């Protein structure tokens, strides 16, 4: 099931935004009865109980299908870059924008695809090890830089974008402040990120431990010991643990940026886990939406 869902996500990302939104609406509608039933169980539960034992983890891991590895093959990077660049260029303001800035660019292949469309592109990341030589050869200005304290001039970009990075930034509020500084008045911002920390696969360790909500059922020590034994050590610090309410308030209160489009994606495929362990899960949050909102997509406009 894990690899099937990953393939479906890749296919969904290649569809037009209106089609994606329609299909997600159908998904929510079909899952609505199960969601409400699970929410009632969660709300009735009390916050009690011990975390699950270390002995229970291997059997539960074996009961869930593995996720496919994230491919860093040259062809996969190129395909992902082209798909995301096409998505960006179909967004308001993108076709007429000249200077693009990518935050958390990793390999820089989305920037590469935009450069091939004649755009001037700057890509920044805290690490340079992943920079792809094809992006550099295409003229992308790849720089090692912290998105929380960019050294770029004010009003230096027409369009800022980021994929799968905002759940990793230690201080998303500082990053958004920097975005508002470096983007010119009238420019646009596209952010797409997740899974959020308290959702089913929030810690981003699902390729080692494919059990949904594992971080709410076992202690970090138990999970870390299991992963270390498998030769895949975990660093929980690489995700920021922000909740959906924090992100909503961050974007709502952004004085220089207005929201043009906003969408939350729900993961409702693992509600059985929430119904089985509601008391354990409730020790981590009282807000049911923390558990089911997985991804955020938002288009912002810099006020003139």
HUTAHU-V336654 format. One record per residue. RES is the residue in one letter. PHI is phi in whole degrees, 0 to 359 (999 if undefined). PSI is psi in whole degrees, -180 to 180 (none if undefined). OMEGA is omega as a letter, one per 20 degrees, with the letter a starting at -180 (none if undefined). Layout:
res=RES phi=PHI psi=PSI omega=OMEGA
res=RES phi=PHI psi=PSI omega=OMEGA
//
This chain:
res=X phi=999 psi=-38 omega=a
res=X phi=299 psi=-47 omega=a
res=X phi=291 psi=-33 omega=r
res=X phi=296 psi=-45 omega=a
res=X phi=296 psi=-38 omega=r
res=X phi=296 psi=-42 omega=r
res=X phi=294 psi=-40 omega=r
res=X phi=296 psi=-38 omega=r
res=X phi=297 psi=-43 omega=r
res=X phi=300 psi=-41 omega=r
res=X phi=293 psi=-41 omega=a
res=X phi=296 psi=-41 omega=a
res=X phi=298 psi=-25 omega=a
res=X phi=277 psi=-8 omega=a
res=X phi=275 psi=160 omega=r
res=X phi=300 psi=148 omega=a
res=X phi=306 psi=-39 omega=a
res=X phi=295 psi=-36 omega=r
res=X phi=292 psi=-41 omega=r
res=X phi=301 psi=-47 omega=a
res=X phi=297 psi=-41 omega=r
res=X phi=298 psi=-46 omega=a
res=X phi=294 psi=-37 omega=r
res=X phi=293 psi=-34 omega=r
res=X phi=295 psi=-41 omega=r
res=X phi=297 psi=-43 omega=r
res=X phi=301 psi=-47 omega=r
res=X phi=298 psi=-40 omega=a
res=X phi=295 psi=-45 omega=a
res=X phi=294 psi=-33 omega=a
res=X phi=270 psi=-3 omega=a
res=X phi=305 psi=-49 omega=a
res=X phi=300 psi=-43 omega=r
res=X phi=294 psi=-38 omega=r
res=X phi=298 psi=-48 omega=a
res=X phi=294 psi=-37 omega=r
res=X phi=297 psi=-44 omega=r
res=X phi=293 psi=-39 omega=r
res=X phi=296 psi=-38 omega=r
res=X phi=296 psi=-42 omega=r
res=X phi=297 psi=-43 omega=a
res=X phi=297 psi=-47 omega=a
res=X phi=294 psi=-29 omega=a
res=X phi=278 psi=-14 omega=a
res=X phi=283 psi=156 omega=r
res=X phi=254 psi=152 omega=a
res=X phi=278 psi=86 omega=a
res=X phi=218 psi=174 omega=r
res=X phi=104 psi=158 omega=r
res=X phi=267 psi=149 omega=r
res=X phi=300 psi=156 omega=a
res=X phi=294 psi=154 omega=a
res=X phi=284 psi=155 omega=r
res=X phi=301 psi=-32 omega=a
res=X phi=294 psi=-24 omega=a
res=X phi=278 psi=-16 omega=a
res=X phi=292 psi=-50 omega=a
res=X phi=302 psi=-41 omega=a
res=X phi=294 psi=-40 omega=r
res=X phi=290 psi=-36 omega=r
res=X phi=300 psi=-44 omega=a
res=X phi=292 psi=-21 omega=a
res=X phi=277 psi=-9 omega=r
res=X phi=249 psi=141 omega=r
res=X phi=292 psi=152 omega=a
res=X phi=284 psi=151 omega=r
res=X phi=273 psi=148 omega=r
res=X phi=289 psi=151 omega=r
res=X phi=295 psi=147 omega=r
res=X phi=287 psi=122 omega=a
res=X phi=276 psi=128 omega=r
res=X phi=252 psi=15 omega=r
res=X phi=297 psi=150 omega=a
res=X phi=304 psi=-43 omega=a
res=X phi=293 psi=-40 omega=r
res=X phi=294 psi=-41 omega=r
res=X phi=298 psi=-41 omega=a
res=X phi=293 psi=-44 omega=r
res=X phi=297 psi=-44 omega=r
res=X phi=297 psi=-41 omega=r
res=X phi=297 psi=-45 omega=r
res=X phi=296 psi=-43 omega=a
res=X phi=298 psi=-45 omega=a
res=X phi=288 psi=-36 omega=r
res=X phi=296 psi=-40 omega=r
res=X phi=298 psi=-41 omega=r
res=X phi=299 psi=-45 omega=a
res=X phi=297 psi=-45 omega=a
res=X phi=292 psi=-15 omega=r
res=X phi=269 psi=-1 omega=r
res=X phi=275 psi=154 omega=r
res=X phi=305 psi=136 omega=r
res=X phi=84 psi=-12 omega=a
res=X phi=285 psi=-45 omega=a
res=X phi=299 psi=-35 omega=a
res=X phi=272 psi=-3 omega=a
res=X phi=277 psi=146 omega=a
res=X phi=255 psi=-49 omega=a
res=X phi=255 psi=121 omega=r
res=X phi=250 psi=146 omega=r
res=X phi=232 psi=124 omega=r
res=X phi=253 psi=128 omega=r
res=X phi=260 psi=136 omega=a
res=X phi=63 psi=51 omega=a
res=X phi=286 psi=-20 omega=a
res=X phi=57 psi=-101 omega=a
res=X phi=278 psi=-22 omega=r
res=X phi=82 psi=14 omega=a
res=X phi=280 psi=-21 omega=r
res=X phi=291 psi=-43 omega=r
res=X phi=298 psi=-39 omega=r
res=X phi=303 psi=-47 omega=a
res=X phi=295 psi=-37 omega=r
res=X phi=291 psi=-38 omega=r
res=X phi=298 psi=-34 omega=r
res=X phi=290 psi=-14 omega=r
res=X phi=266 psi=11 omega=r
res=X phi=88 psi=12 omega=a
res=X phi=271 psi=149 omega=r
res=X phi=273 psi=124 omega=a
res=X phi=229 psi=134 omega=r
res=X phi=247 psi=131 omega=r
res=X phi=238 psi=129 omega=a
res=X phi=238 psi=148 omega=r
res=X phi=204 psi=155 omega=a
res=X phi=287 psi=-19 omega=r
res=X phi=236 psi=143 omega=a
res=X phi=258 psi=-4 omega=a
res=X phi=299 psi=-29 omega=a
res=X phi=270 psi=-5 omega=a
res=X phi=303 psi=128 omega=a
res=X phi=272 psi=135 omega=a
res=X phi=297 psi=-26 omega=r
res=X phi=293 psi=-36 omega=r
res=X phi=294 psi=-43 omega=r
res=X phi=297 psi=-42 omega=a
res=X phi=294 psi=-27 omega=a
res=X phi=278 psi=-4 omega=r
res=X phi=97 psi=8 omega=r
res=X phi=292 psi=132 omega=r
res=X phi=273 psi=89 omega=a
res=X phi=272 psi=124 omega=a
res=X phi=230 psi=143 omega=r
res=X phi=277 psi=115 omega=a
res=X phi=201 psi=147 omega=r
res=X phi=272 psi=123 omega=a
res=X phi=294 psi=-18 omega=r
res=X phi=280 psi=-16 omega=a
res=X phi=211 psi=70 omega=a
res=X phi=287 psi=146 omega=r
res=X phi=264 psi=13 omega=r
res=X phi=281 psi=151 omega=r
res=X phi=292 psi=161 omega=r
res=X phi=299 psi=148 omega=r
res=X phi=54 psi=39 omega=a
res=X phi=260 psi=-5 omega=a
res=X phi=231 psi=147 omega=r
res=X phi=268 psi=-28 omega=a
res=X phi=212 psi=125 omega=r
res=X phi=247 psi=138 omega=r
res=X phi=215 psi=160 omega=a
res=X phi=202 psi=139 omega=r
res=X phi=239 psi=129 omega=r
res=X phi=53 psi=44 omega=a
res=X phi=232 psi=-31 omega=a
res=X phi=293 psi=-22 omega=r
res=X phi=279 psi=-9 omega=r
res=X phi=259 psi=-30 omega=a
res=X phi=303 psi=131 omega=a
res=X phi=297 psi=-37 omega=a
res=X phi=230 psi=84 omega=a
res=X phi=302 psi=-30 omega=a
res=X phi=294 psi=-38 omega=r
res=X phi=291 psi=-37 omega=r
res=X phi=296 psi=-43 omega=a
res=X phi=294 psi=-37 omega=r
res=X phi=298 psi=-41 omega=r
res=X phi=294 psi=-38 omega=r
res=X phi=300 psi=-46 omega=a
res=X phi=298 psi=-27 omega=r
res=X phi=283 psi=-44 omega=a
res=X phi=275 psi=-17 omega=a
res=X phi=272 psi=142 omega=a
res=X phi=286 psi=153 omega=r
res=X phi=304 psi=132 omega=a
res=X phi=93 psi=-7 omega=a
res=X phi=281 psi=173 omega=a
res=X phi=236 psi=156 omega=a
res=X phi=227 psi=129 omega=r
res=X phi=240 psi=121 omega=r
res=X phi=236 psi=130 omega=r
res=X phi=224 psi=121 omega=a
res=X phi=202 psi=163 omega=r
res=X phi=144 psi=174 omega=j
res=X phi=283 psi=147 omega=r
res=X phi=289 psi=156 omega=a
res=X phi=302 psi=-44 omega=a
res=X phi=274 psi=-1 omega=r
res=X phi=283 psi=178 omega=a
res=X phi=306 psi=-39 omega=a
res=X phi=237 psi=33 omega=a
res=X phi=303 psi=-36 omega=a
res=X phi=286 psi=-5 omega=r
res=X phi=63 psi=38 omega=r
res=X phi=240 psi=21 omega=a
res=X phi=290 psi=-18 omega=r
res=X phi=280 psi=-16 omega=r
res=X phi=259 psi=-42 omega=r
res=X phi=232 psi=95 omega=a
res=X phi=278 psi=17 omega=a
res=X phi=278 psi=120 omega=r
res=X phi=297 psi=141 omega=a
res=X phi=63 psi=24 omega=a
res=X phi=302 psi=-33 omega=a
res=X phi=289 psi=-14 omega=r
res=X phi=261 psi=-13 omega=a
res=X phi=259 psi=-32 omega=r
res=X phi=239 psi=158 omega=r
res=X phi=289 psi=160 omega=r
res=X phi=298 psi=-34 omega=r
res=X phi=297 psi=-44 omega=r
res=X phi=297 psi=-46 omega=r
res=X phi=296 psi=-42 omega=a
res=X phi=294 psi=-41 omega=r
res=X phi=295 psi=-42 omega=r
res=X phi=297 psi=-47 omega=a
res=X phi=296 psi=-40 omega=r
res=X phi=298 psi=-40 omega=r
res=X phi=296 psi=-27 omega=r
res=X phi=271 psi=2 omega=a
res=X phi=76 psi=23 omega=a
res=X phi=226 psi=73 omega=a
res=X phi=302 psi=147 omega=a
res=X phi=253 psi=138 omega=r
res=X phi=239 psi=101 omega=a
res=X phi=292 psi=-13 omega=a
res=X phi=284 psi=-8 omega=a
res=X phi=277 psi=1 omega=r
res=X phi=236 psi=149 omega=a
res=X phi=269 psi=-10 omega=r
res=X phi=68 psi=16 omega=r
res=X phi=293 psi=146 omega=r
res=X phi=261 psi=165 omega=a
res=X phi=301 psi=-38 omega=r
res=X phi=297 psi=-35 omega=r
res=X phi=292 psi=-42 omega=r
res=X phi=292 psi=-40 omega=r
res=X phi=300 psi=-45 omega=a
res=X phi=292 psi=-37 omega=r
res=X phi=302 psi=-49 omega=a
res=X phi=286 psi=-33 omega=r
res=X phi=293 psi=-35 omega=a
res=X phi=266 psi=3 omega=r
res=X phi=291 psi=109 omega=a
res=X phi=288 psi=-33 omega=a
res=X phi=265 psi=-7 omega=a
res=X phi=236 psi=127 omega=r
res=X phi=253 psi=144 omega=a
res=X phi=279 psi=126 omega=r
res=X phi=263 psi=-42 omega=a
res=X phi=216 psi=137 omega=a
res=X phi=216 psi=132 omega=r
res=X phi=215 psi=136 omega=r
res=X phi=249 psi=133 omega=r
res=X phi=261 psi=137 omega=a
res=X phi=257 psi=143 omega=r
res=X phi=251 psi=104 omega=a
res=X phi=246 psi=22 omega=a
res=X phi=272 psi=-9 omega=a
res=X phi=230 psi=34 omega=a
res=X phi=293 psi=-23 omega=r
res=X phi=300 psi=-34 omega=r
res=X phi=293 psi=-41 omega=r
res=X phi=293 psi=-35 omega=r
res=X phi=287 psi=-31 omega=a
res=X phi=283 psi=-33 omega=a
res=X phi=233 psi=50 omega=a
res=X phi=296 psi=-36 omega=a
res=X phi=292 psi=-38 omega=r
res=X phi=295 psi=-46 omega=a
res=X phi=296 psi=-36 omega=a
res=X phi=290 psi=-14 omega=r
res=X phi=292 psi=-19 omega=a
res=X phi=261 psi=-25 omega=r
res=X phi=196 psi=150 omega=r
res=X phi=261 psi=-5 omega=a
res=X phi=258 psi=112 omega=a
res=X phi=300 psi=-32 omega=a
res=X phi=294 psi=-26 omega=r
res=X phi=303 psi=-30 omega=a
res=X phi=272 psi=-21 omega=a
res=X phi=245 psi=-19 omega=r
res=X phi=279 psi=117 omega=a
res=X phi=257 psi=-46 omega=a
res=X phi=229 psi=156 omega=r
res=X phi=232 psi=138 omega=r
res=X phi=231 psi=125 omega=a
res=X phi=217 psi=136 omega=r
res=X phi=248 psi=123 omega=a
res=X phi=243 psi=154 omega=r
res=X phi=236 psi=127 omega=r
res=X phi=286 psi=121 omega=a
res=X phi=296 psi=139 omega=r
res=X phi=298 psi=none omega=none
//
